[in-house]
């Protein structure tokens, strides 16, 4: 969003004929305001998401060839790999993205692994069952 906004403002400024100093200041202010708004929206979304999952308490997730089983203080559920289409890996997480019948995501934090070999085992299971982004 910040890049699109700055780009649109730049095109508008050139078409209208703004002077270079005015255009530069407008672009910097635009980038700052839109970036601040995007970050604020993400933080609000994260707070809402946390308020939804927080009542479930701490969860433990176990993955095998069939899917992932999540057991929490107040809830337990099983998700088959067919529910997800693909996954991506970050330094601290595996993020499972929804498939054709599911628009949701699942997050598997690496901090829950007992050691690096567990992360490798999960990576192998995900690689056999989902497409990596």
Secondary structure as UniProt FT lines:
FT   HELIX           2..16
FT   HELIX           20..53
FT   HELIX           54..56
FT   STRAND          59..63
FT   STRAND          67..72
FT   STRAND          76..80
FT   HELIX           81..83
FT   STRAND          84..89
FT   STRAND          93..98
FT   TURN            100..101
FT   STRAND          105..109
FT   HELIX           110..112
FT   HELIX           116..129
FT   STRAND          131..132
//
